[in-house]
Amino acid sequence: MEEKDHITINQIADEAKVSIATVSRVLNGNATVSPERKKRVEEVIKKYNFSPNALARGLISRQTKTIGVVLPDISNPYFSSMFLEIERSALEAGYTLLLCNTLFGGSSHGIRNTKEESYYFQMLTDKQVDGVLIIGGQVDLTTVDDNYKQALKRLSSQLPVVVIGKELEDINCIFIHPENGQGNEELIALSDYYTGDGYSAINTLVSRNTSFTAFLAINDNVALGAERALLDLSIKVPEDVAVISCDQFLTGEYHIPRLTSINQHHDLLARLVINTLISAIKGNSSSPKFSLTPELVIRESCGTHMGIR
């Protein structure tokens, strides 16, 4: 077998005595090429062990079969589980993912973000991805920075973009926001998504001298920190305070006590968002109609030993 020695599509076309367009059709599996011409092209490709790279294929087909995923912290179980499910669905559809872990607002490891999210938007545009999926980050803030909005607007003017987060006005993205909620302020302690934040939240609530018999955490990480703080304050779970998580991770059943959680069905949401983005890449930009019903998984931390699943 001869070395390919950087052979080009033009050289393949010359040696096979066909047009460049015919070579492109063969490389893309286009059925309109005659068997005789296809055979000549394939023989030259085999002779030189030619394999077009992803960028070259993208120039031919105007698609790279690559999707950018922008999220704030891959070490957070919510984002890592979402990414794994999204990757599974993307691979099934023939797409690969390019992960941008922005560290927006820091991470569970104390690492601070070094680049604006707009930096990653531009990088993905330069990489010629077919579309972008954004999971959380600045879009989840109560007040979204104007520079971020402008960067997102520029990105969505060039590529199909799906955002898991609340809708922003005058930005041509597909927004998917499956959850809403509200409560009484004196019983709310705003926090981040990590174990230490749950610990701090309990201390904040206790310091207000407002009695409570149940604690509802944003996710299992926060619930774990809350349980530790309650124990340090000699408050028993679930005898004195029930603890419930709004977002189940994989380890909830191994907490002591086992953690009552809400299964948000990340697998279904991941499949929905990636299919929506792929559909937009193919020209259908309509917002999806969906209904994801959370499932309450009752375990010991809420005061029952029924073990309902």
Secondary structure, DSSP 8 states (H G I E B T S, - for coil): ----TT--HHHHHHHHTS-HHHHHHHHTT-TTS-HHHHHHHHHHHHHHT----HHHHHHHHS---EEEEEES-TTSHHHHHHHHHHHHHHHHTT-EEEEEE--TT--TT-----S-HHHHHHHHHHTT-SEEEEESGGGGSSS--HHHHHHHHHHHHHS-EEEES---TT--SEEE--------GGG-----SSHHHHHHHHHHHHHTT---SEEEESSHHHHHHHHHHHHHTT--TTTT-EEEESS--TTGGGSSS--EEEE--HHHHHHHHHHHHHHHHTT-----------EEE--GGGT------
